[in-house]
């Protein structure tokens, strides 16, 4: 699944356009490598996302097309969340 689409469906980033913008500005890594919005995300991948002053590291546990809120929470597991100063 595309990175920008998976971020939107999992509700890590609420809007598709914002997910695409964040990825294309080199703020997301997949398994330690810089990723673009069109990069493929697989189960087991570790994503590192930089949001302004916050860095979030998550592990992808499920991928599906469902946009239900209950399903979104099961798509990933937060490994680390840090505030940058």
C-alpha positions as CSV (number, residue, x, y, z in Angstrom):
1,X,0.0,0.0,0.0
2,X,1.2,3.5,-0.7
3,X,2.7,5.4,2.2
4,X,0.4,8.4,2.0
5,X,-2.7,6.3,1.7
6,X,-1.7,4.1,4.7
7,X,-1.1,7.2,6.9
8,X,-4.5,8.5,6.0
9,X,-6.4,5.2,6.5
10,X,-4.6,4.5,9.8
11,X,-5.5,8.1,10.9
12,X,-1.9,8.9,11.9
13,X,-2.4,11.9,9.6
14,X,-6.0,12.9,9.0
15,X,-5.8,14.2,5.4
16,X,-4.3,12.6,2.3
17,X,-2.9,15.9,1.0
18,X,-1.1,16.5,4.3
19,X,0.3,12.9,4.4
20,X,1.6,13.4,0.8
21,X,3.2,16.7,1.7
22,X,4.9,15.4,4.9
23,X,6.3,12.4,3.0
24,X,7.6,14.4,0.0
25,X,9.4,16.8,2.4
26,X,11.6,14.0,3.6
27,X,10.1,13.8,7.1
28,X,9.3,10.0,6.9
29,X,11.6,7.0,7.0
30,X,10.7,3.4,6.3
31,X,13.1,1.0,8.0
32,X,15.7,3.8,8.3
33,X,15.5,5.0,4.7
34,X,13.9,8.2,3.5
35,X,10.5,7.6,1.9
36,X,8.4,9.4,-0.6
37,X,4.6,9.4,-0.7
38,X,4.5,6.7,-3.3
39,X,6.8,4.3,-1.3
40,X,5.3,0.9,-0.5
41,X,4.5,0.1,3.1
42,X,4.4,-3.6,4.2
43,X,3.4,-5.3,7.4
44,X,6.4,-5.3,9.8
45,X,7.8,-2.0,8.5
46,X,9.0,0.6,11.0
47,X,8.0,4.2,10.1
48,X,9.8,7.2,11.7
49,X,7.7,10.3,11.2
50,X,8.8,13.9,12.1
51,X,6.0,16.3,13.0
52,X,7.5,19.7,13.8
53,X,8.8,19.2,17.3
54,X,7.7,15.6,17.7
55,X,9.1,12.3,16.3
56,X,7.0,9.2,16.3
57,X,8.2,5.7,15.6
58,X,5.5,3.1,14.7
59,X,5.4,-0.5,13.5
60,X,2.9,-1.5,10.8
61,X,0.9,-4.5,12.1
62,X,-2.0,-4.6,9.6
63,X,-2.9,-3.1,6.2
64,X,-6.4,-2.8,4.9
65,X,-8.6,-0.5,2.9
66,X,-11.3,-0.1,5.6
67,X,-11.8,3.5,6.8
68,X,-13.6,2.5,9.9
69,X,-12.2,4.1,13.1
70,X,-12.1,0.8,15.0
71,X,-9.9,-0.8,12.3
72,X,-7.5,2.1,12.1
73,X,-6.2,1.6,15.6
74,X,-5.2,-1.9,14.8
75,X,-3.1,-1.0,11.8
76,X,0.0,0.1,13.8
77,X,1.8,-0.1,17.1
78,X,3.6,3.0,18.6
79,X,7.2,2.0,19.4
80,X,8.4,5.5,20.6
81,X,7.2,9.0,20.7
82,X,9.6,11.8,21.5
83,X,9.5,15.6,21.8
84,X,12.4,17.4,20.1
85,X,13.6,20.6,21.7
